[in-house]
């Protein structure tokens, strides 16, 4: 661990806010559609963009000198300076109100809502929850809770000695998690986190067996799959990561009916879930 956790100090960040704006462009829409295995087309003003395009908008930009060894900005600023070296996208919840469209000026207001400590099989964990509200000139578009987890450095969590039987999916699509796919999403989201593109770093420093598939990319694929199956975007989508998904293997996007809603998940080549979610209408 790189420092002592002072929860009282970190909780002083609760209530801090930040605001940023960006425009949904046709080029961004094309790039995200391609990365989500959709028909690219020639988007025009007013056309609906992929439902999680907001994750590509107004990303923080820092000078190279202000980046840490993992490619993330050095700790502090809007997010609390958690002294645990591993930072991952743990999960969250999305409420879809009005789709973002090509040409929209989208404004995001973010607020730190909670900082909490937990103990896990890999050691101490610190969870930071951030609430986002994305608006356009038409009004609210998306409300979101984003959960970030920080953990200690060390070997990656070992897989269970015997994995449970994988769930059987009523609906399933398969793709390959190759490095180009991961690079494209990192580029679209201006994400410098080296676990997604630097194989030496992720294997030799963080102890994983390969490049790690982005959490939000898995969530984005689940949202689009659910919307395709139902013919409209869900009102809410809740999700959480359950284990890493790595490069170089087949992965699947899956769904089962849950009453009028859908239980959705991504899975690795062994069909074991890597992210689980619930889409409700």
C-alpha positions in Angstrom: 0.0 0.0 0.0 1.3 3.5 -0.9 -0.1 5.3 2.2 -2.4 5.1 5.2 -6.1 5.4 4.6 -7.6 8.2 6.6 -11.4 7.8 6.0 -12.3 11.0 7.8 -10.0 12.9 5.5 -11.3 11.2 2.3 -14.9 11.8 3.3 -14.2 15.5 3.3 -14.5 15.2 -0.5 -18.2 14.3 -0.2 -20.3 17.0 -1.7 -17.6 18.3 -4.1 -18.9 19.1 -7.5 -17.5 19.6 -11.0 -19.1 20.7 -14.3 -18.0 20.1 -17.9 -19.6 20.4 -21.3 -19.0 18.8 -24.7 -20.7 18.4 -28.1 -22.0 15.0 -29.5 -20.3 15.0 -32.9 -21.0 12.8 -35.9 -17.4 11.6 -35.9 -17.7 10.5 -32.2 -20.9 8.8 -33.0 -19.4 6.9 -35.9 -16.4 5.8 -33.8 -18.5 4.6 -30.9 -20.9 2.7 -33.2 -18.0 0.9 -34.8 -16.5 0.0 -31.4 -19.9 -1.3 -30.2 -20.3 -3.6 -33.3 -23.1 -1.4 -34.8 -23.8 -0.2 -38.3 -21.7 3.0 -38.6 -23.8 4.9 -41.1 -23.4 8.7 -41.7 -24.9 10.3 -38.6 -26.7 13.6 -39.2 -27.7 16.3 -36.7 -30.6 15.2 -34.5 -29.8 11.4 -34.9 -29.7 9.4 -31.7 -26.2 8.5 -30.6 -25.3 5.3 -28.8 -27.0 5.4 -25.4 -23.7 5.7 -23.4 -22.0 8.2 -25.6 -21.8 10.5 -22.5 -18.9 8.4 -21.2 -16.9 9.8 -24.2 -17.8 13.4 -23.5 -15.8 16.1 -21.7 -13.2 13.7 -20.3 -10.6 15.4 -18.0 -7.4 16.4 -19.8 -4.2 16.7 -17.8 -0.6 17.4 -18.9 1.7 14.4 -19.2 3.7 15.6 -16.1 0.5 15.2 -14.0 -0.1 11.5 -14.8 0.7 8.8 -12.4 2.6 5.5 -13.2 -0.7 3.8 -14.1 -1.6 6.4 -16.7 -4.3 8.0 -14.5 -3.9 11.6 -13.3 -2.1 11.8 -9.9 -4.5 11.6 -7.0 -6.4 14.6 -5.6 -8.5 17.3 -7.3 -12.1 16.4 -7.8 -11.8 12.7 -6.7 -10.4 12.1 -3.2 -6.7 11.2 -3.0 -7.2 7.5 -2.1 -3.7 6.1 -1.5 -4.5 2.6 -2.9 -2.8 2.1 -6.3 -5.4 0.1 -8.2 -8.4 2.0 -9.5 -11.2 0.1 -11.3 -14.7 0.8 -12.6 -16.9 -1.2 -10.1 -20.4 -0.6 -11.4 -23.2 1.8 -11.1 -26.7 2.7 -12.2 -28.0 4.7 -15.2 -31.4 6.4 -15.6 -32.1 7.2 -19.2 -34.5 10.2 -19.6 -33.8 11.6 -23.1 -31.4 10.2 -25.7 -28.3 12.3 -26.6 -28.3 13.2 -30.3 -25.8 14.3 -32.8 -25.2 18.0 -32.4 -26.3 18.2 -28.7 -24.4 20.3 -26.3 -24.3 18.1 -23.2 -23.4 19.4 -19.8 -22.4 17.1 -17.0 -22.6 18.1 -13.3 -20.8 15.6 -11.1 -20.9 15.3 -7.3 -19.0 13.0 -4.9 -21.8 11.3 -3.0 -20.0 8.7 -0.7 -16.6 7.3 0.3 -16.6 4.0 2.1 -14.1 1.3 3.2 -14.6 -2.4 2.9 -12.4 -5.5 3.3 -12.2 -8.1 0.4 -10.3 -11.2 -0.5 -7.6 -9.0 -2.0 -7.3 -6.7 1.0 -8.6 -3.3 1.8 -11.0 -1.7 -0.7 -12.1 1.9 -0.9 -15.3 2.7 -2.8 -16.0 6.2 -4.1 -19.5 7.0 -5.5 -20.0 9.8 -7.9 -23.4 11.1 -9.1 -23.7 12.6 -12.5 -26.5 14.6 -14.2 -26.2 15.1 -17.9 -28.4 17.7 -19.5 -29.0 19.2 -23.0 -30.9 22.4 -24.0 -34.0 20.1 -24.0 -33.5 19.3 -20.3 -32.2 16.2 -18.3 -30.9 13.4 -20.4 -29.2 10.9 -18.1 -28.8 10.6 -14.3 -26.0 8.3 -13.2 -24.3 6.8 -10.1 -20.8 5.7 -10.9 -19.0 3.4 -8.4 -15.2 3.5 -8.4 -13.1 1.0 -6.4 -9.5 1.4 -5.2 -7.6 -1.6 -4.0 -4.1 -2.7 -3.0 -1.4 -3.7 -5.4 -0.4 -7.4 -5.6 -1.2 -10.5 -7.6 -4.5 -10.6 -9.3 -7.3 -12.3 -7.4 -7.1 -16.1 -8.0 -10.0 -17.7 -9.7 -12.2 -20.1 -7.6 -10.9 -23.7 -7.5 -14.1 -24.8 -9.2 -16.2 -22.3 -11.1 -20.0 -22.6 -10.8 -21.9 -23.8 -13.8 -22.3 -20.9 -16.2 -25.8 -19.5 -16.7 -27.8 -20.4 -19.8 -28.7 -17.5 -22.0 -31.9 -17.0 -23.9 -30.2 -14.4 -26.1 -26.5 -14.3 -26.8 -24.0 -12.5 -29.1 -20.3 -13.3 -29.3 -17.3 -11.1 -30.2 -13.5 -11.1 -29.8 -11.8 -8.9 -27.2 -8.8 -8.0 -29.2 -6.3 -5.2 -28.3 -7.6 -3.0 -31.2 -11.1 -3.0 -29.6 -9.6 -2.0 -26.3 -7.5 0.7 -27.9 -10.4 2.2 -29.7 -12.5 2.5 -26.6 -9.6 4.0 -24.7 -9.2 6.6 -27.5 -12.9 7.4 -27.6 -12.9 8.0 -23.8 -9.4 9.6 -23.6 -8.6 6.9 -21.0 -4.9 6.7 -20.3 -5.2 3.8 -17.8 -2.3 1.5 -18.9 -4.2 -1.7 -17.9 -6.1 -1.5 -21.2 -3.1 -1.1 -23.7 0.3 -1.7 -21.9 0.8 -5.5 -21.7 4.1 -5.2 -19.8 2.6 -2.9 -17.2 -0.6 -4.9 -16.6 1.2 -8.3 -16.4 4.5 -7.3 -14.6 3.3 -4.5 -12.3 -0.4 -5.2 -11.6 -0.1 -9.0 -11.9 -2.9 -9.7 -14.4 -2.6 -12.3 -17.2 -3.4 -9.8 -20.0 -4.9 -6.5 -21.0 -8.2 -5.8 -19.2 -11.5 -5.1 -21.0 -13.0 -1.7 -19.9 -15.9 -1.9 -17.4 -17.9 0.8 -19.2 -17.4 -0.8 -22.6 -19.0 -4.0 -21.2 -21.8 -1.9 -19.7 -22.3 -0.1 -23.0 -22.6 -3.3 -24.9 -25.2 -4.6 -22.3 -27.3 -1.4 -22.6 -27.3 -1.6 -26.4 -28.1 -5.3 -26.4 -31.0 -4.8 -24.0 -32.3 -1.9 -26.1 -32.1 -4.0 -29.3 -34.0 -6.9 -27.7 -36.8 -4.6 -26.4 -36.9 -2.1 -29.2 -36.2 0.9 -26.8 -33.6 1.9 -24.3 -34.4 0.8 -20.7 -35.6 3.4 -18.1 -32.9 2.2 -15.7 -29.8 0.0 -15.9 -28.0 -1.2 -12.9 -24.7 -3.1 -13.2 -21.6 -4.4 -11.4 -18.4 -6.0 -12.4 -17.8 -9.5 -10.9 -14.4 -10.4 -12.4 -12.0 -9.1 -15.0 -12.5 -9.8 -18.7 -9.2 -10.1 -20.6 -8.0 -9.6 -24.2 -7.6 -12.2 -26.8 -10.6 -14.4 -26.1 -14.1 -14.7 -27.2 -16.6 -13.0 -25.0 -20.4 -12.9 -25.1 -23.2 -10.5 -24.4 -26.2 -12.3 -22.9 -29.8 -11.7 -21.7 -32.6 -13.5 -20.0 -36.2 -12.3 -19.4 -36.9 -11.1 -15.9 -40.6 -10.5 -16.0 -41.0 -7.5 -18.3 -37.4 -6.6 -17.8 -34.0 -8.2 -18.7 -31.2 -9.8 -16.7 -28.1 -9.1 -18.8 -24.4 -10.1 -18.5 -21.1 -10.3 -20.3 -19.1 -13.5 -20.0 -15.7 -14.8 -20.9 -14.8 -17.7 -23.2 -15.8 -20.1 -20.4 -19.2 -18.4 -20.3 -18.5 -17.3 -16.7 -20.1 -13.8 -16.0 -17.7 -10.8 -15.9 -20.3 -8.1 -15.5 -23.9 -8.5 -14.5 -26.8 -6.0 -15.0 -30.5 -5.5 -14.8 -32.4 -3.4 -17.4 -35.9 -2.2 -16.4 -38.6 -0.5 -18.4 
